[in-house]
Every structure is written in C-alpha cells, then in structure tokens.
Amino acid sequence: MATLTRNTHGKARVRVMRLHHDGDRHEVRELTVKAMVTGDFGRSFTDADNSTSVSTDTIRNVVNVVACENLALDTEPFCAALAERLLGLYGQVASAAVTAHETRWTRMGVGGAPHPHAFVLDGNGKPFAEAVAVRDGRTALRSGVSGFTFLKSTGSGWADFAKDPYTTIPETRDRVCATSMEAAWRWRSAPAGGHAAANAAILGAMLEVFAGTYSHSVQDSLYRMATAALEAVPEIEEVDLACPNKHYLLVDLSRFGLANGNQVFLPTDEPHGQIECTVARG
Ligand SMILES: O=c1[nH]c(=O)c2[nH]c(=O)[nH]c2[nH]1
C-alpha cells in the first residue's frame, strides 16, 4: 500500500520575450517561466485517469497568451496575472505557482544617448519573481535575484572565531570578500513606484552596506544587508539570503623571495563557505 502525498504538474523553462512598443521606444522583457498547478489531479498519478488533467502543452499556450495580453507588466504582476489566469480557467486547479527568471537586457547607450531599440545583455545575476495564487486568498509574491556576484578587495575580516585542534585558518582583518548571492524577499503589499524600482532600491541598499562598512564575517554583512533592505522598502516583510564565501587564497611567493602583501590571490569556487539567513521585521 502506498499513498500519493504531493503532486503538481506544469510547464518549466517556457521562454518568452515580450516586446512593448511605446512609439519608437521599445521595451524588451525576456523571461524563463515555470508554471505549475495543484488540485484534483491525483488520479492521473494513481489510476491512469487523465480526465481532469490540464495538459502541460496547454499551460505553455496560456503563458504565451497572458504574455501577449500583458506586454508592459513588470515580472511580478505578470507572474501574478498568469497564476490567477490558470486558477480562473480551470475549476479543478486549487493553486497555481508561477516562477519567472529574467534575462535582463539593458538599453544601449549610443553617442551618449539611450538607444530606442538596441540593448546589451546584463549578465550579472538573474532577477526572478514568484507568484502563488490560491482560491479565496491573496496571491503571494516573492522577488529576488539568483547568482548576483560582487567582491570587495579590503574592508573584510574573519577573526576571534572558535578555535579547536582542527582549526588551521589564520585570523585576518584584511581579506578579499566575494560572493554570488541568492536573495529573495517577500512582498506584503505592492510598492508605490512599481516592483522594478523597489527591487533596484533593495539591491542598492544591500550593496551600500557591503561596500561601505567593515565586515566582521559574511554572517555580519548578510544580517546588516538584509536589515538595510527591510529599511529601504517598507512593502517587503522578509529577506532570505544565501551566499557562498568565494575564497581568494593568498599565493605563497616566499620561495621566490617575494612578499605577498595582499596582492596576488588564487580565485576559487570550490569548496566554498556557505552562509545563509532569513531576516524578518520585528
Ligand atoms: O565570513 C566568514 N564566515 C565563516 O563562518 C568563516 N569560516 C571560515 O573558515 N572563514 C569564514 N569567513
């Protein structure tokens, strides 16, 4: 005897670009979407009964239709519109979860002026949004950024930590600090100036703390970065941060008669420290 305890289905990696014409000025919004539904679908798993199942192929079509009908929406309201459309279309759907990662195209500057329809890829991190729509409830929204990478070459240390017979790392009050951040924040209401501007303010507040204050540890920086994000944008209620500590190892040049005064490093990705926290209001 076995019991189906969870099930969901939908379409993942649906790539769609929305091109909004504002006169001659174009806006491009490229997303990779995952749209999943839960509800009365258990019998397709347990009894080979597909009679209630919405085809994932159909879900892909709905993504494109909602894209066409919402060319100018930011990622967050677009995800919410799509999740709510799936809920509205199919009575057997109890909840719809939509996640969209953005491939960000930033407007090209040509001859000192923003170009109306030419863009360059912004390769640092993928912003994402996530909407979960349920019946008789508010659509829950989260935003964030995946793989946002930044570094500072001083103003960071790791000292006064617990020591034991296995400890070999020396204390330092001057090191390179680099990470590729996974960050997410939960909305309690829509931000006054729109999600895109609020997301930029959140990242700006976090980077200001990272760059502008001494870091006693990645832990210390993350807590203060998340606190600054909560202060910068009152419409978010919780921030999740997960950061690898991408170690830059000092190269030993003493055998060549050279001192290495924090100047030559081996950049490494693995293994890396992994520091994570969630910071909420209150
Ligand atoms: O910022 C840091 N946090 C740690 O927990 C840690 N552990 C370690 O070896 N180096 C560091 N650096």
Ligand as a Chemical Component Dictionary entry (heavy atoms), coordinates in Angstrom:
data_LIG
# 
_chem_comp.id                   LIG 
_chem_comp.type                 NON-POLYMER 
_chem_comp.pdbx_formal_charge   0 
_chem_comp.three_letter_code    LIG 
# 
loop_
_chem_comp_atom.comp_id 
_chem_comp_atom.atom_id 
_chem_comp_atom.alt_atom_id 
_chem_comp_atom.type_symbol 
_chem_comp_atom.charge 
_chem_comp_atom.model_Cartn_x 
_chem_comp_atom.model_Cartn_y 
_chem_comp_atom.model_Cartn_z 
_chem_comp_atom.pdbx_ordinal 
LIG O1 O1 O 0 32.999 35.182 6.905 1  
LIG C1 C1 C 0 33.346 34.043 7.245 2  
LIG N1 N1 N 0 32.461 33.266 7.957 3  
LIG C2 C2 C 0 32.783 31.992 8.373 4  
LIG O2 O2 O 0 31.959 31.297 9.025 5  
LIG C3 C3 C 0 34.052 31.513 8.029 6  
LIG N2 N2 N 0 34.684 30.328 8.229 7  
LIG C4 C4 C 0 35.892 30.413 7.652 8  
LIG O3 O3 O 0 36.727 29.471 7.612 9  
LIG N3 N3 N 0 36.073 31.628 7.068 10 
LIG C5 C5 C 0 34.937 32.334 7.287 11 
LIG N4 N4 N 0 34.563 33.578 6.902 12 
# 
loop_
_chem_comp_bond.comp_id 
_chem_comp_bond.atom_id_1 
_chem_comp_bond.atom_id_2 
_chem_comp_bond.value_order 
_chem_comp_bond.pdbx_ordinal 
LIG O1 C1 DOUB 1  
LIG C1 N1 SING 2  
LIG C1 N4 SING 3  
LIG N1 C2 SING 4  
LIG C2 O2 DOUB 5  
LIG C2 C3 SING 6  
LIG C3 N2 SING 7  
LIG C3 C5 DOUB 8  
LIG N2 C4 SING 9  
LIG C4 O3 DOUB 10 
LIG C4 N3 SING 11 
LIG N3 C5 SING 12 
LIG C5 N4 SING 13 
# 
